[in-house]
């Protein structure tokens, strides 16, 4: 702990007891950071600080703080000005109350710090506060100033040390309005039973066994490019079956969780489709379909009747024409025979007269 650089030095105010402490970060980031480069030649992209009045680059020693007023003018604020703030929390972590730990909403928790005793005289009061917190099973609520603002803090015991969690002010936590589904959903007991079974199957986990796979994959890519090797290949995506309903998804999840834990898989669960409700629009469509079918049938019947009438008319007309034609031909033949008989009779009479 002595090798860790402190970010704040002050004291814990515990009634009339003052405990000199140093504040150090309790967490560290293992994220991989990248630099901005010029893509054409790989050169670093750097930002330089210029004074807009003198139009020249300035060093860090020439840079201070300033507050921009409403009219755009700058009001210089020095570190000495901030050190003389008329509040007790400027250099003190002031404990204001002790409450049960479950009274603190996890949404309020911010960054975490360790409070280290500063010097030998701080050992006794530091240990006193630590043991009092242990025996009471409570946490201390405190106020302190850090990085230009006053903050809330929660002090609790971690091992043999006192840790402090920064807390957001209550008005900084948003209410969960408009987040939950706004539709009425009914969850069946069978679905809850399967969800409970899935939770029991997944069981607990040792957080030390979890690790940042994304960071490890990025490190592999960096190492491969640095050595000129081929980039790691993407793993084959797991084939996902088509989920018919929520029950099927839960049953499949329970089976998969048991198999991953080495348990014998149970018999395949029966997959049931959820009953589909007929929408309100289905009835009008179906009625319209019936009406359309009836109308089509009537139209087809009319067309068939008309066609039959036309066919009958054509048949009758054709038959009449044939009958008339036959009658005319018979009349012509009879007239021809009668004329022939008359001609023969005339010839016979003429021969008799001549004789």
Protein Blocks (a to p, Z undefined) as FASTA:
>chain_A
ZZpccfbdcdddehjaccddddddfbdcfbdcdddddfknopacddddddfklopacdfk
lpccddddfkopacdddfklmmmpccfklmpccdfbdcdfklpcfklpccddddddedjk
lmmmmmmmmmmmmmnopacdddddeehiacddddddehjaccddddddfklpccfehkac
cbdcdddfklmmmmmmmmmmnmpadfklpccfklmmmmmmmmmmmnopacdddddddddd
ddfblmlmmmmmmmmmmmmnopacddddddddddddddfklmmmmmmmmmmmmmmmmmmm
mmmmmmmmmmmmmmmmmmmmmmmmmmmmmmmmmmmmmmmmmmmmmmmmmmmmmZZ
